[in-house]
């Protein structure tokens, strides 16, 4: 599953958004937390990314849902 699809799915499950709004949020989060182009990270499958980029993608997914508290171990 592509990174953008994972973020979109998480946003739609946890926030009341349409599919387009969730996709736009995924693009925004990828651009904010990843150093590559917006489309580059969003269209990749996790195994295509380095360890650091995977961590950034997971941080983007977690923060896209706007949690009150985030514990990273």
C-alpha positions as CSV (number, residue, x, y, z in Angstrom):
1,X,0.0,0.0,0.0
2,X,1.4,3.4,-0.9
3,X,2.4,5.9,1.7
4,X,-0.2,8.4,0.5
5,X,-2.9,5.8,0.6
6,X,-2.0,4.8,4.2
7,X,-2.1,8.5,5.4
8,X,-5.4,9.0,3.5
9,X,-6.9,6.0,5.1
10,X,-5.8,7.0,8.6
11,X,-7.2,10.5,8.2
12,X,-10.6,9.2,6.9
13,X,-10.9,6.8,9.8
14,X,-10.1,9.3,12.5
15,X,-11.4,12.6,11.1
16,X,-14.6,13.5,9.3
17,X,-13.2,14.3,5.8
18,X,-14.1,13.6,2.2
19,X,-11.8,11.5,0.1
20,X,-10.5,14.6,-1.7
21,X,-9.8,16.4,1.6
22,X,-8.0,13.4,3.0
23,X,-5.9,13.1,-0.2
24,X,-5.0,16.8,0.1
25,X,-4.1,16.3,3.7
26,X,-1.9,13.4,2.8
27,X,-0.1,15.5,0.2
28,X,0.4,18.3,2.7
29,X,1.7,16.0,5.4
30,X,4.1,14.3,3.0
31,X,5.4,17.7,1.8
32,X,5.8,18.9,5.4
33,X,7.6,15.9,6.9
34,X,9.4,14.5,3.9
35,X,12.3,16.1,2.2
36,X,11.4,14.7,-1.3
37,X,8.8,16.1,-3.7
38,X,5.2,15.8,-2.7
39,X,4.4,13.2,-5.3
40,X,7.7,11.3,-4.7
41,X,7.1,10.1,-1.2
42,X,3.3,9.8,-1.4
43,X,3.5,7.4,-4.3
44,X,6.2,5.1,-2.8
45,X,5.7,1.8,-1.1
46,X,7.3,1.7,2.3
47,X,10.0,-0.8,1.3
48,X,11.2,1.6,-1.3
49,X,12.2,4.2,1.3
50,X,15.1,4.4,3.7
51,X,14.6,3.8,7.4
52,X,14.6,7.5,8.2
53,X,12.0,8.3,5.5
54,X,9.8,5.5,6.8
55,X,10.0,7.1,10.2
56,X,9.0,10.4,8.8
57,X,6.1,8.8,6.9
58,X,4.9,7.2,10.1
59,X,5.2,10.6,12.0
60,X,3.2,12.3,9.2
61,X,0.5,9.6,9.4
62,X,0.3,10.0,13.2
63,X,0.2,13.8,13.2
64,X,-2.3,14.0,10.3
65,X,-4.9,12.6,12.7
66,X,-4.2,15.5,15.1
67,X,-3.8,13.5,18.3
68,X,-4.0,15.1,21.7
69,X,-1.0,13.1,22.9
70,X,1.6,11.2,20.8
71,X,4.0,8.8,22.5
72,X,6.9,7.7,20.3
73,X,9.1,4.9,21.6
